[in-house]
Amino acid sequence: MSVLVVVGGEPGALVLSVLMGIVVLPFNVVSAYSMERAYLMWRLPSRGITVMAVRTSPHGKSGTYEYTDRSGASHSYYRQAYASAIEISYDPDAPGTVIGVYPVAARVLVTLLSLGLWAGTIGLAALMILMGLGI
């Protein structure tokens, strides 16, 4: 887009296009991460393997939990929780891909917030594109 605007005789829009990329890129990264986590919150409890993870960090602080996969390998999972054991689900094909098991209401809320962030990111990108085009 920057090249098209500059070729059209608006070199100042190149600066706006670069700023647009700097502003929109972090929103895209956060949106992608939150959508991936929301997806895993739904997929892994139903299609993954659910086990109990045992706290390995000192009590009184949120911490690290350890779980064992089917092959007997140990993995760590960090979660802001204070329980001595938590329920987690992991992908049997990639045991390092893990998510805590949450109630349906929490999963719905996270999904809605992720979709809202994604929609906001698209809106911000569209607004910046319109500003760059002078519309």
Secondary structure as the mmCIF struct_conf table of DSSP 4:
data_model
#
loop_
_struct_conf.conf_type_id
_struct_conf.id
_struct_conf.beg_label_comp_id
_struct_conf.beg_label_asym_id
_struct_conf.beg_label_seq_id
_struct_conf.end_label_comp_id
_struct_conf.end_label_asym_id
_struct_conf.end_label_seq_id
HELX_RH_AL_P HELX_RH_AL_P1 SER A 2 VAL A 7
TURN_TY1_P TURN_TY1_P1 GLY A 8 GLY A 9
TURN_TY1_P TURN_TY1_P2 PRO A 11 PRO A 11
HELX_RH_AL_P HELX_RH_AL_P2 GLY A 12 ARG A 47
BEND BEND1 GLY A 48 GLY A 48
STRN STRN1 ILE A 49 ARG A 55
BEND BEND2 SER A 57 SER A 57
HELX_LH_PP_P HELX_LH_PP_P1 PRO A 58 PRO A 58
TURN_TY1_P TURN_TY1_P3 HIS A 59 GLY A 60
BEND BEND3 LYS A 61 LYS A 61
STRN STRN2 GLY A 63 THR A 68
TURN_TY1_P TURN_TY1_P4 ARG A 70 SER A 71
BEND BEND4 GLY A 72 GLY A 72
STRN STRN3 SER A 74 ARG A 79
BEND BEND5 GLN A 80 GLN A 80
BEND BEND6 ALA A 83 SER A 84
STRN STRN4 ALA A 85 ASP A 91
TURN_TY1_P TURN_TY1_P5 PRO A 92 ASP A 93
STRN STRN5 ALA A 94 GLY A 100
HELX_RH_AL_P HELX_RH_AL_P3 VAL A 104 LEU A 133
TURN_TY1_P TURN_TY1_P6 GLY A 134 GLY A 134
#
